[in-house]
Amino acid sequence: MRYSIDAPRSYVEANLIGTFNLLEAVRATPCTHLLMASTSSVYGANTDMPYA
């Protein structure tokens, strides 16, 4: 079983807090470009179980 399914809170905390920290760092030290991306698994597009 994927760890994200077994322990979803740890992923939520890591993703939300990590994204927040990154955005705060960019606000403190502006940059020209910022690209943020995610995988389709986050949004549930991958229906194959276990994930391929």
C-alpha distance matrix in Angstrom:
0.0 3.8 6.4 8.5 7.0 6.9 10.2 12.0 15.3 15.0 14.5 17.3 19.6 19.1 19.7 22.6 24.3 23.9 25.4 28.1 29.0 29.3 31.5 33.6 34.2 35.3 37.6 39.2 39.6 39.8 38.7 39.8 36.5 33.0 30.2 26.8 24.0 20.5 18.0 17.8 14.1 15.6 17.8 15.7 17.6 14.8 14.2 12.5 9.1 7.0 9.1 11.9
3.8 0.0 3.8 5.4 5.5 6.4 8.7 9.8 13.1 12.4 11.3 14.4 16.6 15.8 16.2 19.3 21.0 20.4 21.8 24.6 25.5 25.7 27.9 30.0 30.5 31.6 33.9 35.5 35.9 36.0 34.9 36.1 32.8 29.2 26.5 23.1 20.5 17.0 14.8 15.1 11.4 12.5 15.2 13.7 15.7 13.2 13.6 12.4 9.7 7.6 8.0 11.0
6.4 3.8 0.0 3.8 5.4 4.9 5.7 7.6 10.3 9.1 8.8 12.1 13.7 13.0 14.2 17.1 18.3 17.9 19.8 22.3 23.0 23.6 26.0 27.8 28.3 29.7 31.9 33.3 33.8 34.3 33.5 35.1 32.0 28.3 26.0 22.5 20.4 17.1 15.7 16.5 13.0 13.1 16.2 15.3 17.8 15.8 16.5 15.8 13.3 11.3 11.5 14.4
8.5 5.4 3.8 0.0 3.8 5.5 5.3 4.9 8.2 7.6 6.2 9.0 11.4 11.0 11.4 14.1 15.9 15.8 17.2 19.7 20.9 21.4 23.4 25.4 26.3 27.5 29.4 31.1 31.8 32.0 31.3 32.8 29.6 25.9 23.5 19.9 17.7 14.4 13.2 13.8 10.3 9.7 12.8 12.3 15.2 13.8 14.8 14.9 13.0 11.7 11.2 14.3
7.0 5.5 5.4 3.8 0.0 3.8 5.6 5.5 9.3 10.0 9.2 11.1 13.8 14.2 14.5 16.7 18.8 19.1 20.2 22.5 24.1 24.7 26.4 28.4 29.6 30.7 32.5 34.3 35.2 35.3 34.6 35.9 32.7 29.0 26.4 22.8 20.4 16.8 15.2 14.9 11.2 11.0 13.1 11.8 14.8 13.4 13.3 13.6 11.1 10.2 10.8 14.4
6.9 6.4 4.9 5.5 3.8 0.0 3.8 6.2 9.1 9.6 10.1 12.3 14.2 14.8 15.9 18.0 19.5 20.1 21.8 23.8 25.0 26.0 28.0 29.6 30.7 32.2 33.9 35.4 36.5 36.9 36.4 38.0 35.0 31.2 28.9 25.3 23.2 19.8 18.4 18.5 14.8 14.4 16.8 15.5 18.6 17.0 16.7 16.5 13.6 12.3 13.4 16.9
10.2 8.7 5.7 5.3 5.6 3.8 0.0 3.8 5.6 5.9 7.3 9.3 10.6 11.5 13.1 14.9 16.1 17.0 18.9 20.6 21.7 23.1 25.0 26.3 27.5 29.3 30.8 32.2 33.4 34.1 33.8 35.7 32.9 29.1 27.1 23.5 21.9 18.7 18.1 18.7 15.2 14.0 16.7 16.3 19.6 18.4 18.8 19.1 16.5 15.3 15.7 19.0
12.0 9.8 7.6 4.9 5.5 6.2 3.8 0.0 3.8 5.4 5.2 6.3 8.7 9.9 10.6 12.1 14.0 15.0 16.4 18.1 19.7 20.9 22.4 24.0 25.5 26.9 28.4 30.0 31.3 31.7 31.5 33.2 30.3 26.5 24.5 20.8 19.2 16.1 15.7 16.1 13.0 11.1 13.5 13.6 17.0 16.6 17.2 18.2 16.2 15.5 15.3 18.7
15.3 13.1 10.3 8.2 9.3 9.1 5.6 3.8 0.0 3.8 5.4 5.0 6.1 8.5 9.8 10.5 11.7 13.5 15.1 16.1 17.7 19.5 20.9 22.0 23.7 25.5 26.6 28.0 29.7 30.3 30.6 32.6 30.0 26.2 24.7 21.1 20.2 17.5 17.9 18.7 15.9 13.4 15.8 16.5 20.0 19.9 20.8 21.9 20.0 19.3 18.9 22.3
15.0 12.4 9.1 7.6 10.0 9.6 5.9 5.4 3.8 0.0 3.8 5.5 5.2 6.0 8.5 10.0 10.5 11.5 13.9 15.2 16.0 17.7 19.7 20.7 21.9 23.9 25.4 26.5 27.9 28.8 28.8 31.0 28.5 24.8 23.4 19.9 19.1 16.6 17.2 18.7 16.0 13.8 16.7 17.7 20.8 20.4 21.7 22.4 20.5 19.3 18.7 21.6
14.5 11.3 8.8 6.2 9.2 10.1 7.3 5.2 5.4 3.8 0.0 3.8 5.4 5.1 5.9 8.3 9.8 10.1 11.7 13.8 15.0 16.0 17.9 19.5 20.7 22.1 23.8 25.4 26.4 26.9 26.6 28.5 25.7 21.9 20.2 16.6 15.5 12.9 13.4 15.0 12.5 10.2 13.3 14.5 17.5 17.3 19.0 19.8 18.5 17.5 16.3 19.1
17.3 14.4 12.1 9.0 11.1 12.3 9.3 6.3 5.0 5.5 3.8 0.0 3.8 5.5 5.3 5.9 8.1 9.6 10.5 11.9 13.8 15.2 16.4 17.9 19.7 21.0 22.2 24.0 25.5 25.8 25.9 27.8 25.1 21.4 19.9 16.2 15.6 13.3 14.4 15.6 13.6 10.5 12.9 14.6 17.8 18.3 20.0 21.5 20.4 19.8 18.6 21.5
19.6 16.6 13.7 11.4 13.8 14.2 10.6 8.7 6.1 5.2 5.4 3.8 0.0 3.8 5.6 5.4 5.7 7.8 9.7 10.3 11.6 13.7 15.2 16.0 17.7 19.7 20.7 22.0 23.7 24.5 25.0 27.3 25.1 21.4 20.5 17.1 17.2 15.4 17.0 18.7 16.9 13.9 16.4 18.3 21.4 21.8 23.6 24.9 23.6 22.8 21.6 24.4
19.1 15.8 13.0 11.0 14.2 14.8 11.5 9.9 8.5 6.0 5.1 5.5 3.8 0.0 3.8 5.7 5.5 5.5 8.2 9.8 10.3 11.7 13.9 15.1 16.0 17.9 19.6 20.7 21.9 22.8 22.8 25.1 22.8 19.1 18.1 14.9 14.9 13.5 15.2 17.5 15.9 13.2 16.3 18.3 20.9 21.1 23.2 24.2 23.2 22.0 20.4 22.8
19.7 16.2 14.2 11.4 14.5 15.9 13.1 10.6 9.8 8.5 5.9 5.3 5.6 3.8 0.0 3.8 5.7 5.1 5.9 8.4 9.9 10.4 12.0 14.0 15.2 16.4 18.1 19.8 20.8 21.1 20.9 22.8 20.2 16.4 15.2 11.7 11.6 10.3 12.4 14.7 13.6 10.6 13.4 15.9 18.3 18.9 21.4 22.8 22.3 21.5 19.5 21.7
22.6 19.3 17.1 14.1 16.7 18.0 14.9 12.1 10.5 10.0 8.3 5.9 5.4 5.7 3.8 0.0 3.8 5.5 5.2 6.0 8.6 9.9 10.6 12.1 14.2 15.4 16.4 18.3 19.9 20.1 20.6 22.7 20.4 16.8 16.1 12.8 13.5 12.6 15.1 17.0 16.2 12.7 14.8 17.6 20.2 21.3 23.6 25.4 25.0 24.4 22.5 24.9
24.3 21.0 18.3 15.9 18.8 19.5 16.1 14.0 11.7 10.5 9.8 8.1 5.7 5.5 5.7 3.8 0.0 3.8 5.5 5.0 6.0 8.5 9.9 10.4 12.2 14.2 15.1 16.3 18.1 19.1 19.9 22.5 20.7 17.2 17.2 14.3 15.6 15.2 17.8 20.1 19.3 16.0 18.3 21.1 23.6 24.5 26.8 28.3 27.6 26.8 25.0 27.3
23.9 20.4 17.9 15.8 19.1 20.1 17.0 15.0 13.5 11.5 10.1 9.6 7.8 5.5 5.1 5.5 3.8 0.0 3.8 5.4 5.1 6.2 8.7 9.9 10.6 12.4 14.2 15.4 16.4 17.3 17.5 20.1 18.0 14.5 14.4 11.7 13.1 13.1 15.9 18.7 18.2 15.3 18.0 20.8 22.8 23.5 26.2 27.4 27.0 26.0 23.8 25.7
25.4 21.8 19.8 17.2 20.2 21.8 18.9 16.4 15.1 13.9 11.7 10.5 9.7 8.2 5.9 5.2 5.5 3.8 0.0 3.8 5.5 5.1 6.2 8.6 9.9 10.6 12.3 14.3 15.3 15.3 15.5 17.7 15.5 11.9 11.7 9.1 10.9 11.5 14.8 17.4 17.5 14.4 16.5 19.7 21.5 22.7 25.6 27.2 27.3 26.6 24.2 25.9
28.1 24.6 22.3 19.7 22.5 23.8 20.6 18.1 16.1 15.2 13.8 11.9 10.3 9.8 8.4 6.0 5.0 5.4 3.8 0.0 3.8 5.5 5.2 6.1 8.6 9.9 10.5 12.3 14.2 14.6 15.7 18.3 16.7 13.6 14.2 12.1 14.3 15.0 18.3 20.7 20.8 17.4 19.2 22.5 24.5 25.9 28.6 30.4 30.3 29.7 27.5 29.4
29.0 25.5 23.0 20.9 24.1 25.0 21.7 19.7 17.7 16.0 15.0 13.8 11.6 10.3 9.9 8.6 6.0 5.1 5.5 3.8 0.0 3.8 5.5 5.1 6.1 8.7 9.8 10.5 12.2 13.5 14.6 17.7 16.5 13.6 14.8 13.1 15.6 16.6 19.9 22.7 22.7 19.6 21.8 25.0 26.9 28.0 30.8 32.2 32.0 31.1 28.8 30.5
29.3 25.7 23.6 21.4 24.7 26.0 23.1 20.9 19.5 17.7 16.0 15.2 13.7 11.7 10.4 9.9 8.5 6.2 5.1 5.5 3.8 0.0 3.8 5.5 5.1 6.3 8.6 9.9 10.5 11.1 11.5 14.3 12.9 9.9 11.2 10.1 13.0 14.6 18.1 21.1 21.6 18.9 21.0 24.3 25.7 26.8 30.0 31.3 31.5 30.6 28.0 29.3
31.5 27.9 26.0 23.4 26.4 28.0 25.0 22.4 20.9 19.7 17.9 16.4 15.2 13.9 12.0 10.6 9.9 8.7 6.2 5.2 5.5 3.8 0.0 3.8 5.4 5.1 6.1 8.6 9.8 9.6 10.6 13.2 12.1 9.4 11.2 10.4 13.6 15.6 19.2 21.9 22.7 19.7 21.2 24.8 26.1 27.8 30.8 32.6 33.0 32.4 29.8 31.2
33.6 30.0 27.8 25.4 28.4 29.6 26.3 24.0 22.0 20.7 19.5 17.9 16.0 15.1 14.0 12.1 10.4 9.9 8.6 6.1 5.1 5.5 3.8 0.0 3.8 5.4 5.0 6.2 8.6 9.6 11.7 14.9 14.6 12.5 14.7 14.1 17.3 19.1 22.7 25.3 25.9 22.8 24.4 27.9 29.5 31.0 34.0 35.7 35.8 35.2 32.7 34.2
34.2 30.5 28.3 26.3 29.6 30.7 27.5 25.5 23.7 21.9 20.7 19.7 17.7 16.0 15.2 14.2 12.2 10.6 9.9 8.6 6.1 5.1 5.4 3.8 0.0 3.8 5.4 5.1 6.0 7.9 9.6 13.2 13.2 11.5 14.0 14.0 17.4 19.5 23.0 26.0 26.7 23.9 25.9 29.3 30.6 31.9 35.0 36.4 36.6 35.7 33.1 34.3
35.3 31.6 29.7 27.5 30.7 32.2 29.3 26.9 25.5 23.9 22.1 21.0 19.7 17.9 16.4 15.4 14.2 12.4 10.6 9.9 8.7 6.3 5.1 5.4 3.8 0.0 3.8 5.4 5.0 4.9 6.3 9.7 9.8 8.5 11.6 12.3 16.0 18.6 22.3 25.2 26.4 23.8 25.3 28.9 29.9 31.4 34.7 36.2 36.8 36.1 33.2 34.2
37.6 33.9 31.9 29.4 32.5 33.9 30.8 28.4 26.6 25.4 23.8 22.2 20.7 19.6 18.1 16.4 15.1 14.2 12.3 10.5 9.8 8.6 6.1 5.0 5.4 3.8 0.0 3.8 5.5 5.4 8.4 11.4 12.1 11.2 14.4 14.9 18.6 21.1 24.8 27.4 28.6 25.6 26.9 30.6 31.7 33.5 36.7 38.5 39.0 38.5 35.7 37.0
39.2 35.5 33.3 31.1 34.3 35.4 32.2 30.0 28.0 26.5 25.4 24.0 22.0 20.7 19.8 18.3 16.3 15.4 14.3 12.3 10.5 9.9 8.6 6.2 5.1 5.4 3.8 0.0 3.8 6.2 9.5 13.0 14.3 13.7 16.9 17.6 21.3 23.7 27.4 30.2 31.1 28.2 29.9 33.4 34.7 36.2 39.4 41.0 41.3 40.5 37.8 39.1
39.6 35.9 33.8 31.8 35.2 36.5 33.4 31.3 29.7 27.9 26.4 25.5 23.7 21.9 20.8 19.9 18.1 16.4 15.3 14.2 12.2 10.5 9.8 8.6 6.0 5.0 5.5 3.8 0.0 3.8 6.5 10.1 11.9 12.0 15.4 16.8 20.5 23.3 26.9 30.0 31.1 28.6 30.3 33.8 34.7 36.1 39.5 40.9 41.4 40.6 37.7 38.6
39.8 36.0 34.3 32.0 35.3 36.9 34.1 31.7 30.3 28.8 26.9 25.8 24.5 22.8 21.1 20.1 19.1 17.3 15.3 14.6 13.5 11.1 9.6 9.6 7.9 4.9 5.4 6.2 3.8 0.0 3.8 6.9 8.9 9.6 13.3 15.2 19.0 22.1 25.7 28.6 30.2 27.7 29.0 32.6 33.2 34.9 38.3 39.9 40.8 40.2 37.1 37.8
38.7 34.9 33.5 31.3 34.6 36.4 33.8 31.5 30.6 28.8 26.6 25.9 25.0 22.8 20.9 20.6 19.9 17.5 15.5 15.7 14.6 11.5 10.6 11.7 9.6 6.3 8.4 9.5 6.5 3.8 0.0 3.8 5.7 7.1 10.8 13.3 17.0 20.4 23.9 26.8 28.6 26.5 27.9 31.4 31.6 33.1 36.7 38.2 39.2 38.6 35.3 35.7
39.8 36.1 35.1 32.8 35.9 38.0 35.7 33.2 32.6 31.0 28.5 27.8 27.3 25.1 22.8 22.7 22.5 20.1 17.7 18.3 17.7 14.3 13.2 14.9 13.2 9.7 11.4 13.0 10.1 6.9 3.8 0.0 3.8 7.0 10.4 13.6 16.9 20.6 23.9 26.6 28.9 27.1 28.0 31.5 31.4 33.0 36.7 38.2 39.6 39.1 35.7 35.8
36.5 32.8 32.0 29.6 32.7 35.0 32.9 30.3 30.0 28.5 25.7 25.1 25.1 22.8 20.2 20.4 20.7 18.0 15.5 16.7 16.5 12.9 12.1 14.6 13.2 9.8 12.1 14.3 11.9 8.9 5.7 3.8 0.0 3.8 6.7 10.1 13.3 17.0 20.2 22.9 25.2 23.6 24.5 27.9 27.6 29.3 32.9 34.4 35.9 35.5 32.1 32.2
33.0 29.2 28.3 25.9 29.0 31.2 29.1 26.5 26.2 24.8 21.9 21.4 21.4 19.1 16.4 16.8 17.2 14.5 11.9 13.6 13.6 9.9 9.4 12.5 11.5 8.5 11.2 13.7 12.0 9.6 7.1 7.0 3.8 0.0 3.8 6.6 10.1 13.6 17.1 19.8 21.9 20.1 21.2 24.7 24.7 26.2 29.8 31.3 32.7 32.2 28.8 29.2
30.2 26.5 26.0 23.5 26.4 28.9 27.1 24.5 24.7 23.4 20.2 19.9 20.5 18.1 15.2 16.1 17.2 14.4 11.7 14.2 14.8 11.2 11.2 14.7 14.0 11.6 14.4 16.9 15.4 13.3 10.8 10.4 6.7 3.8 0.0 3.8 6.6 10.3 13.6 16.3 18.6 17.1 18.2 21.5 21.2 22.7 26.4 27.8 29.3 28.9 25.4 25.7
26.8 23.1 22.5 19.9 22.8 25.3 23.5 20.8 21.1 19.9 16.6 16.2 17.1 14.9 11.7 12.8 14.3 11.7 9.1 12.1 13.1 10.1 10.4 14.1 14.0 12.3 14.9 17.6 16.8 15.2 13.3 13.6 10.1 6.6 3.8 0.0 3.8 7.1 10.7 13.5 15.4 13.5 14.9 18.2 18.4 19.8 23.4 24.9 26.2 25.8 22.5 23.1
24.0 20.5 20.4 17.7 20.4 23.2 21.9 19.2 20.2 19.1 15.5 15.6 17.2 14.9 11.6 13.5 15.6 13.1 10.9 14.3 15.6 13.0 13.6 17.3 17.4 16.0 18.6 21.3 20.5 19.0 17.0 16.9 13.3 10.1 6.6 3.8 0.0 3.8 7.0 9.9 12.0 10.7 12.0 15.0 14.9 16.2 19.8 21.3 22.7 22.4 19.0 19.5
20.5 17.0 17.1 14.4 16.8 19.8 18.7 16.1 17.5 16.6 12.9 13.3 15.4 13.5 10.3 12.6 15.2 13.1 11.5 15.0 16.6 14.6 15.6 19.1 19.5 18.6 21.1 23.7 23.3 22.1 20.4 20.6 17.0 13.6 10.3 7.1 3.8 0.0 3.8 6.7 8.3 7.0 8.8 11.6 11.8 12.9 16.4 17.9 19.1 18.9 15.6 16.5
18.0 14.8 15.7 13.2 15.2 18.4 18.1 15.7 17.9 17.2 13.4 14.4 17.0 15.2 12.4 15.1 17.8 15.9 14.8 18.3 19.9 18.1 19.2 22.7 23.0 22.3 24.8 27.4 26.9 25.7 23.9 23.9 20.2 17.1 13.6 10.7 7.0 3.8 0.0 3.8 5.3 5.8 7.6 9.4 9.1 9.4 13.1 14.3 15.7 15.6 12.1 12.8
17.8 15.1 16.5 13.8 14.9 18.5 18.7 16.1 18.7 18.7 15.0 15.6 18.7 17.5 14.7 17.0 20.1 18.7 17.4 20.7 22.7 21.1 21.9 25.3 26.0 25.2 27.4 30.2 30.0 28.6 26.8 26.6 22.9 19.8 16.3 13.5 9.9 6.7 3.8 0.0 3.8 5.3 5.3 6.4 5.3 6.4 10.0 11.9 13.8 14.3 11.0 12.0
14.1 11.4 13.0 10.3 11.2 14.8 15.2 13.0 15.9 16.0 12.5 13.6 16.9 15.9 13.6 16.2 19.3 18.2 17.5 20.8 22.7 21.6 22.7 25.9 26.7 26.4 28.6 31.1 31.1 30.2 28.6 28.9 25.2 21.9 18.6 15.4 12.0 8.3 5.3 3.8 0.0 3.8 5.4 5.0 5.8 5.3 8.4 9.9 11.0 11.2 8.3 10.1
15.6 12.5 13.1 9.7 11.0 14.4 14.0 11.1 13.4 13.8 10.2 10.5 13.9 13.2 10.6 12.7 16.0 15.3 14.4 17.4 19.6 18.9 19.7 22.8 23.9 23.8 25.6 28.2 28.6 27.7 26.5 27.1 23.6 20.1 17.1 13.5 10.7 7.0 5.8 5.3 3.8 0.0 3.8 5.6 7.8 8.6 11.2 13.2 13.8 14.0 11.5 13.7
17.8 15.2 16.2 12.8 13.1 16.8 16.7 13.5 15.8 16.7 13.3 12.9 16.4 16.3 13.4 14.8 18.3 18.0 16.5 19.2 21.8 21.0 21.2 24.4 25.9 25.3 26.9 29.9 30.3 29.0 27.9 28.0 24.5 21.2 18.2 14.9 12.0 8.8 7.6 5.3 5.4 3.8 0.0 3.8 5.7 8.1 10.3 13.2 14.4 15.3 13.0 15.1
15.7 13.7 15.3 12.3 11.8 15.5 16.3 13.6 16.5 17.7 14.5 14.6 18.3 18.3 15.9 17.6 21.1 20.8 19.7 22.5 25.0 24.3 24.8 27.9 29.3 28.9 30.6 33.4 33.8 32.6 31.4 31.5 27.9 24.7 21.5 18.2 15.0 11.6 9.4 6.4 5.0 5.6 3.8 0.0 3.8 5.4 6.7 9.8 11.0 12.4 10.5 12.9
17.6 15.7 17.8 15.2 14.8 18.6 19.6 17.0 20.0 20.8 17.5 17.8 21.4 20.9 18.3 20.2 23.6 22.8 21.5 24.5 26.9 25.7 26.1 29.5 30.6 29.9 31.7 34.7 34.7 33.2 31.6 31.4 27.6 24.7 21.2 18.4 14.9 11.8 9.1 5.3 5.8 7.8 5.7 3.8 0.0 3.8 6.0 9.1 11.5 13.0 10.6 11.9
14.8 13.2 15.8 13.8 13.4 17.0 18.4 16.6 19.9 20.4 17.3 18.3 21.8 21.1 18.9 21.3 24.5 23.5 22.7 25.9 28.0 26.8 27.8 31.0 31.9 31.4 33.5 36.2 36.1 34.9 33.1 33.0 29.3 26.2 22.7 19.8 16.2 12.9 9.4 6.4 5.3 8.6 8.1 5.4 3.8 0.0 3.8 5.7 8.2 9.5 7.0 8.3
14.2 13.6 16.5 14.8 13.3 16.7 18.8 17.2 20.8 21.7 19.0 20.0 23.6 23.2 21.4 23.6 26.8 26.2 25.6 28.6 30.8 30.0 30.8 34.0 35.0 34.7 36.7 39.4 39.5 38.3 36.7 36.7 32.9 29.8 26.4 23.4 19.8 16.4 13.1 10.0 8.4 11.2 10.3 6.7 6.0 3.8 0.0 3.8 6.2 8.5 7.5 9.2
12.5 12.4 15.8 14.9 13.6 16.5 19.1 18.2 21.9 22.4 19.8 21.5 24.9 24.2 22.8 25.4 28.3 27.4 27.2 30.4 32.2 31.3 32.6 35.7 36.4 36.2 38.5 41.0 40.9 39.9 38.2 38.2 34.4 31.3 27.8 24.9 21.3 17.9 14.3 11.9 9.9 13.2 13.2 9.8 9.1 5.7 3.8 0.0 3.8 5.8 5.3 6.4
9.1 9.7 13.3 13.0 11.1 13.6 16.5 16.2 20.0 20.5 18.5 20.4 23.6 23.2 22.3 25.0 27.6 27.0 27.3 30.3 32.0 31.5 33.0 35.8 36.6 36.8 39.0 41.3 41.4 40.8 39.2 39.6 35.9 32.7 29.3 26.2 22.7 19.1 15.7 13.8 11.0 13.8 14.4 11.0 11.5 8.2 6.2 3.8 0.0 2.9 4.8 7.3
7.0 7.6 11.3 11.7 10.2 12.3 15.3 15.5 19.3 19.3 17.5 19.8 22.8 22.0 21.5 24.4 26.8 26.0 26.6 29.7 31.1 30.6 32.4 35.2 35.7 36.1 38.5 40.5 40.6 40.2 38.6 39.1 35.5 32.2 28.9 25.8 22.4 18.9 15.6 14.3 11.2 14.0 15.3 12.4 13.0 9.5 8.5 5.8 2.9 0.0 3.8 6.3
9.1 8.0 11.5 11.2 10.8 13.4 15.7 15.3 18.9 18.7 16.3 18.6 21.6 20.4 19.5 22.5 25.0 23.8 24.2 27.5 28.8 28.0 29.8 32.7 33.1 33.2 35.7 37.8 37.7 37.1 35.3 35.7 32.1 28.8 25.4 22.5 19.0 15.6 12.1 11.0 8.3 11.5 13.0 10.5 10.6 7.0 7.5 5.3 4.8 3.8 0.0 3.8
11.9 11.0 14.4 14.3 14.4 16.9 19.0 18.7 22.3 21.6 19.1 21.5 24.4 22.8 21.7 24.9 27.3 25.7 25.9 29.4 30.5 29.3 31.2 34.2 34.3 34.2 37.0 39.1 38.6 37.8 35.7 35.8 32.2 29.2 25.7 23.1 19.5 16.5 12.8 12.0 10.1 13.7 15.1 12.9 11.9 8.3 9.2 6.4 7.3 6.3 3.8 0.0
